[in-house]
Amino acid sequence: MFNTIIALVAFFAIAIIGWGVAELKSKGCQYQQNDDEIAVDEQLAQQLHKNGFHELNIKDVIKNISTKGFKTT
């Protein structure tokens, strides 16, 4: 019983320490796109919209959702 409690406390301590390290790492290592990456993203977005792509809103998704079932003929 005592060994189980020690193992559980050790597990939670390691989990909290790992979580803290991950949080600090994400705050310290920020990724920023350079100008070339931004230009490529804009070019791809323009190409998608030119080919008829449009983002669906929640009403469109609900209208076409497959959990409503399918019509069988």
Secondary structure as GFF3:
##gff-version 3
##sequence-region A 1 73
A	DSSP	alpha_helix	2	28	.	.	.	ID=ss1
A	DSSP	alpha_helix	35	50	.	.	.	ID=ss2
A	DSSP	alpha_helix	58	64	.	.	.	ID=ss3
A	DSSP	three_ten_helix	66	68	.	.	.	ID=ss4
###
